[in-house]
Amino acid sequence: MVKSAGRKKEEKWLTTLGDMDFEPVDMTSLVIVGNKTTYVQDGLMITPRGYTL
């Protein structure tokens, strides 16, 4: 979840949809949803492309 991306008051947090607080979501928000292969590493959400680079 990113709110006000690129702005002075940018906020970001990582959560599951089941635990997500939808109260702060507004028109400046971006919600990124992973898939079954998505995992978290060092606080970052990673989804493998499915092929070797």
C-alpha positions as CSV (number, residue, x, y, z in Angstrom):
1,M,0.0,0.0,0.0
2,V,1.4,3.4,-1.0
3,K,-0.3,6.7,-0.2
4,S,0.7,10.0,-1.7
5,A,3.5,8.4,-3.7
6,G,6.3,10.8,-4.6
7,R,4.9,13.5,-2.4
8,K,6.2,15.0,0.9
9,K,3.8,13.0,3.0
10,E,4.3,9.6,1.2
11,E,3.4,6.6,3.3
12,K,3.9,2.9,2.6
13,W,3.1,-0.3,4.4
14,L,3.0,-4.0,3.7
15,T,0.1,-6.1,4.9
16,T,-2.3,-8.8,3.7
17,L,-5.8,-8.0,2.4
18,G,-7.2,-9.8,5.4
19,D,-5.4,-7.5,7.8
20,M,-5.5,-4.3,5.8
21,D,-7.0,-1.2,7.3
22,F,-9.0,0.4,4.5
23,E,-9.7,3.7,6.5
24,P,-6.6,5.5,5.1
25,V,-7.3,4.5,1.5
26,D,-8.3,7.4,-0.7
27,M,-7.8,8.8,-4.3
28,T,-4.0,9.2,-3.7
29,S,-3.6,5.5,-2.7
30,L,-2.1,2.6,-4.7
31,V,-2.8,-0.9,-3.6
32,I,-0.6,-3.6,-5.1
33,V,-1.8,-7.2,-4.9
34,G,0.6,-10.1,-5.4
35,N,-0.2,-13.7,-6.4
36,K,0.6,-17.1,-5.0
37,T,4.3,-16.8,-5.8
38,T,4.7,-13.4,-4.2
39,Y,6.9,-13.3,-1.1
40,V,8.4,-10.7,1.2
41,Q,12.2,-10.3,1.6
42,D,13.8,-7.5,3.6
43,G,10.4,-5.7,3.8
44,L,9.9,-5.7,0.0
45,M,7.2,-7.6,-1.9
46,I,8.7,-9.7,-4.7
47,T,6.9,-11.6,-7.4
48,P,9.1,-13.8,-9.6
49,R,8.6,-13.4,-13.3
50,G,8.4,-17.1,-14.0
51,Y,11.4,-17.3,-16.2
52,T,15.2,-17.0,-15.8
53,L,16.8,-13.7,-16.6
